[in-house]
Amino acid sequence: MSERSVVSSALARDRLGAPGIGLSIASSIAPLTVVAGVVTTGLAVTGLSGVSIAMVAVALTLIIFAVGYVAMARHITNAGAFYAYIALGISRPLGVGSAWVALVAYNCFQFASYGGLGVIAAPLLKQSAGLDLPWWGLALVAWLITALLGIRDVGVSEKVLAVLVISETVLVLVYSVVILFSDGFSPSLAPVSPSSLWGPGAGALLVIAATGFAGVEQGAVYIEESRDPKRTVARATFVTIVLIAVLYAFASWVQISAAGDQAVDRARAEGPEMFFNLASGSLGGNAVQIGETLFVTSLLAAMIAFHNIISRYMFALGREGVFPRVLGRATADGAPRNASLVQSVCGLMVIILFAAADWDPLVQLFFWGGSTGGLGVLLLITATSVAVLGYFGRGARGENLWRRAIAPAIASVLLLVISYLAVTNLDALFGVDPGTGPAFVVPLLLLAMLVIGTVWGLVLRVTNRTVYDGIGLGPRAAAASATGFSALLDDEEGRR
């Protein structure tokens, strides 16, 4: 095989171990953003104190889901993850449709981070340096950093993410412990009351909690760049979910308990600063400024992580010919540069659009964008859980009954319930009348992307059978197109 073909179809090999993948997962989750931003948003929007129990419920569901998910990852090496699993577990056209949904959802997360960072960083910069810059100016600085890292070897991003994620995680732990031992702290059972998981607002509470875990599925996206893929992804995924869940549950319980009966009112009035203000009682006023600074770097880490996952999705689709093949070319050091550049252009266009239209970067970009991304990823996880059942239903492939059937079945039922509650409670989530505004537009957008992508998959089946047969095969697609697909797809014939 020529150097050109290798460069065009392969990401960097053996670059990421379990810690590196875990850091990438944690970066997209952005622990401080969740603890300070998502928790207070959940309180403010739903009026329910049971954020901690919602976090635990979602985490347990995702752990069960991950059993089948990582089992499937052992057999399918593809940076497209959801796309490949749904394609090979349910159908290729639906897999293409899910890829379009994934790209929209992950882009919404990244675009949301630009708005949040710009709004939060602007007053900080004015206070510390006397510079009065618009939100979009700071968003452009973050965009440039993200764009430059996106065209580099993934190992470079890993080092940056390590510093950012470790810093924010340490701050969450330190501030939580300080609040726990502050004068007047009174432990409360309200944050962990199971009754919060049903009744009015429960669906919105669950989707907010699910948003806090969006990104835990990223381990499989880096499988082509991992060391010992059969073990690394599973180890990183399970350990990260457990550690993050413990951190979320502890920090949210401490925060809500400390605020007491005023938790909802304070969340609505103070927003993300509530967590920092609670710690400042013991640490002093600098605690707020330090917290807000790391909140900004937390958003930057999320941008970098989501940029990486989006560019790898586009790379996977380009490599297989589902998207223009120019996107499926990697540099000599294994970076998906073309896909990364396209993603950077998209981010730049969004910042310019919101700045020119003078739209609200906090509500219309950060909150609405993040919520849209969270719902999209939740629906994709649900579909992938069903795909796991379909994939192993055609053959055990050496996996035991728990991994190939029982755990995926339990996860599918739980995720279907959560997804139903999420979709039917969008009005409460966005604070609008049922069937209006974003409560109407968001599900319509995701459905439209699914339909358009699925139709494109059907078009490929008719017009380009070679590309169609290679959907989901990842690095094997190019080789299979030259030698024939029968050997690779001997167990997939009935699905064509």
C-alpha positions in Angstrom: 0.0 0.0 0.0 1.3 3.4 -0.9 2.1 6.1 1.6 -0.7 8.2 0.1 -3.3 5.5 0.8 -2.1 5.0 4.3 -2.2 8.7 5.0 -5.6 9.1 3.5 -7.3 6.3 5.5 -5.7 6.0 8.9 -5.7 8.0 12.1 -2.7 8.0 14.4 -2.1 4.5 16.0 -1.2 3.7 19.6 -1.3 7.4 20.7 -3.9 7.2 23.6 -3.9 5.0 26.6 -6.9 4.7 29.1 -5.9 7.9 31.0 -5.7 9.9 27.7 -9.1 8.7 26.5 -10.5 9.2 30.0 -9.3 12.8 30.0 -10.9 13.4 26.6 -14.2 12.0 27.9 -14.0 14.1 31.0 -13.2 17.2 29.0 -16.3 16.9 26.9 -18.3 16.4 30.0 -16.6 19.4 31.6 -17.1 18.6 35.4 -17.0 22.2 36.6 -19.4 23.4 33.9 -21.8 20.6 35.0 -21.5 21.2 38.8 -21.7 25.0 38.5 -23.8 25.4 35.4 -26.0 22.3 34.8 -26.9 21.7 38.4 -28.0 25.3 39.0 -29.9 25.2 35.6 -31.7 22.0 36.8 -32.7 23.7 40.0 -33.8 26.9 38.3 -35.7 25.3 35.4 -37.5 22.4 37.2 -37.8 23.8 40.7 -36.9 20.3 41.9 -34.0 19.6 44.4 -33.4 16.1 43.2 -30.6 16.8 40.9 -28.2 14.4 42.7 -30.6 11.4 42.4 -31.2 12.3 38.7 -27.4 12.3 38.2 -27.1 8.9 39.9 -30.0 7.4 37.9 -28.6 8.5 34.6 -25.1 7.3 35.6 -26.4 3.8 36.5 -28.3 3.6 33.2 -25.2 4.6 31.2 -23.0 2.0 33.1 -25.5 -0.7 32.0 -25.5 0.7 28.5 -21.7 0.8 28.4 -21.6 -3.0 29.0 -23.0 -3.7 25.5 -21.5 -0.6 24.0 -17.9 -1.5 24.8 -18.5 -5.1 23.9 -19.5 -4.0 20.4 -16.5 -1.7 20.3 -14.3 -4.7 20.6 -15.6 -5.9 17.3 -16.0 -2.7 15.3 -13.0 -0.3 15.1 -14.5 2.9 13.7 -14.1 6.6 14.8 -17.7 7.0 13.7 -18.9 5.1 16.8 -22.7 5.7 16.9 -22.8 5.8 13.1 -21.0 2.6 12.7 -22.8 0.7 15.5 -26.3 1.7 14.3 -25.4 1.0 10.7 -24.1 -2.5 11.5 -26.6 -3.2 14.3 -29.8 -2.0 12.7 -29.4 -0.8 9.1 -26.9 1.2 7.0 -29.4 3.9 6.0 -30.4 4.5 9.6 -26.7 4.6 10.5 -26.1 7.4 8.0 -29.1 9.2 9.4 -27.7 8.9 12.9 -24.4 10.3 11.7 -26.2 13.5 10.6 -27.9 13.7 14.0 -24.6 13.1 15.8 -22.9 15.9 13.9 -25.7 18.3 14.7 -25.7 17.3 18.4 -22.0 17.6 18.9 -21.8 20.8 16.9 -24.5 22.3 19.2 -22.4 21.4 22.2 -19.3 23.1 20.7 -21.2 26.2 19.5 -22.9 26.5 22.9 -19.4 26.6 24.6 -18.4 29.6 22.4 -21.4 31.5 23.7 -20.9 30.5 27.4 -17.2 31.3 27.3 -17.6 34.7 25.7 -20.3 35.8 28.1 -18.6 34.6 31.3 -15.0 35.6 30.3 -15.9 39.2 29.3 -16.7 40.6 32.8 -13.7 38.6 34.2 -11.3 40.3 31.7 -12.8 43.7 32.4 -12.4 43.2 36.1 -8.9 41.9 36.1 -7.4 43.8 33.1 -9.8 46.7 32.5 -10.4 45.4 28.9 -14.0 45.7 27.8 -14.3 43.2 24.9 -17.5 41.8 23.3 -18.4 38.2 24.0 -17.7 37.3 20.4 -14.1 38.7 20.5 -13.3 36.3 23.3 -15.1 33.5 21.5 -12.9 34.1 18.5 -9.8 33.7 20.7 -11.1 30.4 21.9 -12.0 29.4 18.4 -8.5 30.0 17.2 -7.0 27.9 20.0 -9.4 25.1 19.2 -8.8 25.3 15.5 -5.0 25.2 15.9 -5.1 22.2 18.2 -7.6 20.4 15.9 -5.1 20.1 13.1 -2.3 18.7 15.4 -1.6 15.2 16.6 -4.2 14.1 19.1 -1.4 13.7 21.7 -1.0 17.5 21.8 -4.7 18.0 22.6 -4.3 15.3 25.3 -1.7 17.3 27.1 -3.7 20.5 27.0 -6.9 18.7 28.2 -5.0 17.0 31.0 -4.0 20.3 32.5 -7.5 21.9 32.1 -9.5 18.9 33.3 -7.3 18.1 36.3 -7.5 21.8 37.4 -11.2 22.0 37.3 -11.8 18.7 38.9 -9.5 19.6 41.8 -11.4 22.8 42.2 -14.8 21.0 42.3 -13.5 18.7 45.0 -11.8 21.4 47.1 -14.8 23.7 47.0 -17.2 20.9 47.7 -15.2 19.8 50.8 -15.0 23.5 52.0 -18.7 23.9 51.6 -19.3 20.6 53.5 -17.3 21.7 56.5 -18.5 25.3 56.5 -20.4 26.8 59.4 -24.1 26.2 59.3 -23.9 23.3 56.8 -26.9 21.1 57.2 -27.1 17.8 55.2 -30.4 17.3 53.3 -32.1 14.3 51.9 -34.0 16.3 49.2 -31.2 16.1 46.6 -31.2 12.3 46.8 -35.0 11.7 47.1 -36.2 9.2 44.5 -39.6 11.0 44.4 -37.9 13.6 42.2 -37.7 11.1 39.4 -41.4 11.2 38.7 -44.1 13.8 38.6 -44.1 17.2 36.9 -40.7 18.4 35.7 -39.0 15.0 36.2 -38.4 14.5 32.5 -36.7 17.9 32.3 -34.6 17.0 35.3 -33.5 13.7 33.7 -32.5 15.3 30.4 -30.5 18.0 32.2 -28.8 15.2 34.1 -28.2 13.4 30.8 -26.7 16.5 29.4 -24.1 16.4 32.2 -22.9 13.0 30.9 -22.9 13.8 27.2 -19.5 12.7 26.0 -19.1 9.5 28.0 -19.5 7.6 24.8 -16.4 9.3 23.3 -14.1 6.4 24.2 -15.1 4.5 21.1 -14.5 7.5 18.9 -10.8 7.3 19.8 -10.6 3.5 19.4 -8.5 3.7 16.2 -5.9 5.9 18.0 -5.9 3.9 21.3 -3.4 1.4 22.6 -4.9 -2.1 23.0 -8.3 -1.1 21.7 -10.1 -4.2 23.1 -9.3 -3.2 26.7 -8.4 0.5 26.7 -11.8 1.8 25.6 -13.7 -0.3 28.1 -11.4 0.6 31.0 -11.6 4.4 30.2 -15.3 4.4 29.7 -16.3 2.6 32.9 -13.8 4.3 35.2 -14.7 7.7 33.9 -18.5 7.2 34.3 -18.1 6.0 37.8 -15.7 8.7 38.9 -17.7 11.5 37.3 -20.9 10.2 38.7 -19.5 10.1 42.2 -18.1 13.7 41.8 -21.4 15.0 40.4 -23.6 13.3 43.1 -21.3 14.6 45.9 -20.8 18.1 44.6 -24.5 18.6 43.8 -25.6 17.2 47.1 -23.3 19.5 49.0 -24.3 22.5 47.0 -28.0 22.0 47.4 -27.8 21.1 51.0 -25.8 24.2 51.8 -28.3 26.4 50.1 -31.2 24.7 51.9 -34.7 25.9 51.3 -33.4 28.7 49.2 -31.6 26.5 46.7 -34.1 27.0 43.9 -34.4 30.8 44.4 -30.6 31.2 44.7 -30.0 29.1 41.6 -32.4 31.3 39.6 -30.8 34.5 41.0 -27.1 33.6 41.0 -26.8 30.9 38.3 -23.3 29.3 38.1 -22.0 31.7 40.7 -24.0 29.9 43.4 -21.4 27.2 43.8 -18.6 29.7 44.0 -20.5 32.0 46.3 -21.1 29.1 48.7 -17.4 28.4 48.9 -16.5 32.0 49.2 -18.0 32.2 52.7 -14.9 30.2 53.9 -12.4 30.9 51.2 -13.1 34.6 50.7 -14.0 36.6 47.6 -11.2 35.3 45.5 -13.0 31.9 45.4 -15.6 33.4 43.0 -13.0 34.8 40.6 -10.9 31.6 40.6 -14.0 29.5 40.1 -15.2 31.7 37.2 -11.8 31.6 35.6 -11.7 27.8 35.7 -15.3 27.7 34.5 -14.0 29.5 31.4 -11.2 27.0 30.9 -13.7 24.2 31.5 -15.6 25.4 28.5 -12.4 25.7 26.5 -11.6 22.1 27.3 -15.1 21.1 26.1 -14.6 22.9 22.9 -11.4 21.1 22.2 -12.9 17.7 23.0 -16.0 18.2 20.9 -14.0 19.6 18.0 -11.9 16.4 18.1 -15.0 14.1 18.1 -16.7 16.1 15.3 -13.7 16.0 13.1 -13.3 12.3 13.6 -16.9 11.7 12.7 -16.5 13.6 9.5 -13.3 11.8 8.8 -15.0 8.4 9.2 -17.8 9.5 6.9 -15.4 10.9 4.3 -13.1 7.8 4.4 -16.1 5.6 3.6 -17.3 7.9 0.8 -20.6 8.8 2.6 -19.3 12.4 2.8 -16.8 13.8 0.3 -13.6 11.7 0.4 -11.4 14.8 0.9 -12.7 14.8 4.5 -11.4 11.2 5.0 -7.8 12.1 4.6 -5.4 12.3 7.6 -2.0 13.9 7.7 1.3 11.9 8.1 1.0 12.2 11.9 -2.6 10.9 11.9 -4.6 14.1 12.3 -7.9 14.5 10.4 -6.8 17.9 9.2 -9.4 18.5 6.4 -12.3 17.5 8.6 -10.9 19.7 11.3 -10.6 22.7 9.1 -14.2 22.3 7.9 -15.4 22.1 11.5 -13.4 25.3 12.3 -15.1 27.1 9.5 -18.5 26.1 10.8 -17.7 27.3 14.2 -16.5 30.6 12.8 -19.7 31.1 10.8 -21.8 30.5 13.9 -19.9 33.1 16.0 -20.2 35.7 13.2 -23.9 35.0 12.7 -24.8 35.4 16.4 -22.6 38.5 16.6 -24.1 40.1 13.5 -27.7 39.3 14.4 -27.1 40.4 18.0 -28.7 37.2 19.3 -28.4 36.3 23.0 -25.2 34.1 23.3 -26.1 32.9 26.8 -29.8 31.8 26.3 -30.0 31.2 22.6 -26.5 29.7 22.1 -25.3 28.3 25.4 -28.5 27.1 26.9 -30.5 26.2 23.9 -27.5 24.8 22.1 -26.4 22.7 25.0 -29.9 21.3 25.6 -30.3 20.4 21.9 -27.0 18.6 22.0 -27.9 16.8 25.1 -31.2 15.6 23.7 -29.6 14.5 20.4 -26.9 12.5 22.2 -29.5 10.9 24.5 -31.5 9.7 21.5 -28.4 8.4 19.8 -27.4 6.4 22.9 -30.9 5.0 23.0 -30.7 3.9 19.3 -27.2 2.5 19.8 -28.4 0.4 22.8 -31.0 -1.2 20.5 -28.3 -1.6 17.8 -26.2 -3.6 20.2 -29.1 -6.1 20.6 -29.4 -6.3 16.8 -25.7 -6.8 16.2 -25.2 -9.6 18.8 -28.6 -11.1 17.9 -26.9 -12.3 14.7 -24.1 -14.0 16.5 -22.6 -14.2 20.0 -19.1 -13.3 18.7 -17.5 -14.7 21.9 -19.5 -12.4 24.2 -21.4 -13.8 27.2 -25.1 -13.5 27.6 -24.9 -10.5 30.0 -22.8 -8.4 27.6 -24.6 -9.2 24.4 -28.3 -9.4 25.5 -29.2 -8.8 29.2 -27.4 -5.5 29.8 -28.3 -4.0 26.4 -32.0 -5.0 26.9 -32.2 -3.4 30.3 -30.4 -0.3 29.1 -32.7 0.0 26.1 -35.8 -0.1 28.2 -34.4 2.5 30.7 -33.1 4.8 27.9 -36.4 4.6 26.0 -38.2 5.7 29.2 -35.8 8.6 29.8 -35.9 9.6 26.1 -39.7 9.7 26.2 -39.7 11.8 29.3 -37.2 14.1 27.8 -39.1 14.7 24.6 -42.4 15.2 26.3 -41.0 17.6 28.8 -39.1 19.9 26.4 -41.5 22.8 27.2 -40.5 22.6 30.9 -36.8 22.4 29.9 -36.9 25.5 27.7 -39.5 27.3 29.8 -41.9 27.8 26.9 -45.5 26.7 26.1 -45.9 23.2 24.8 -45.2 22.9 21.1 -43.8 26.4 20.7 -40.3 27.9 20.2 -37.4 25.5 20.9 -39.7 22.9 22.3 -41.0 22.5 18.7 -38.0 23.4 16.7 -35.4 21.2 18.4 -37.1 17.8 18.0 -38.1 18.8 14.4 -34.5 19.7 13.6 -33.2 16.3 14.9 -35.9 14.4 13.1 -35.2 16.3 9.9 -31.5 15.4 10.1 -32.3 11.8 10.7 -34.7 11.7 7.7 -32.3 13.5 5.4 -29.4 11.3 6.4 -31.4 8.1 6.1 -32.6 9.1 2.6 -29.0 9.8 1.6 -28.1 6.3 2.8 -30.9 4.9 0.6 -29.7 6.9 -2.4 -26.2 5.4 -1.9 -27.7 1.9 -1.9 -29.1 2.6 -5.4 -26.4 4.7 -6.9 -23.1 3.6 -5.3 -23.2 0.0 -4.0 -19.5 0.0 -3.3 -19.8 2.9 -0.9 -23.0 1.6 0.6 -21.5 -1.8 1.4 -18.6 -0.2 3.1 -20.8 1.9 5.5 -19.6 1.3 9.1 -16.5 -0.7 8.2 -14.1 2.1 9.0 -10.4 1.4 8.0 -11.5 -1.9 6.4 -13.8 -0.2 3.9 -11.1 0.8 1.4 -9.5 -2.7 1.4 -12.9 -4.4 1.2 -13.9 -2.2 -1.8 -10.9 -3.6 -3.7 -11.1 -7.3 -2.7 -14.9 -7.7 -2.2 -17.1 -7.4 0.9 -18.2 -10.9 1.2 -15.4 -12.1 3.5 -15.9 -9.2 5.8 -19.7 -9.2 5.8 -20.5 -12.9 5.8 -22.7 -12.4 8.8 -24.4 -9.3 7.4 -25.9 -10.6 4.2 -29.5 -10.7 5.4 -29.4 -7.0 6.2 -28.7 -5.6 2.7 
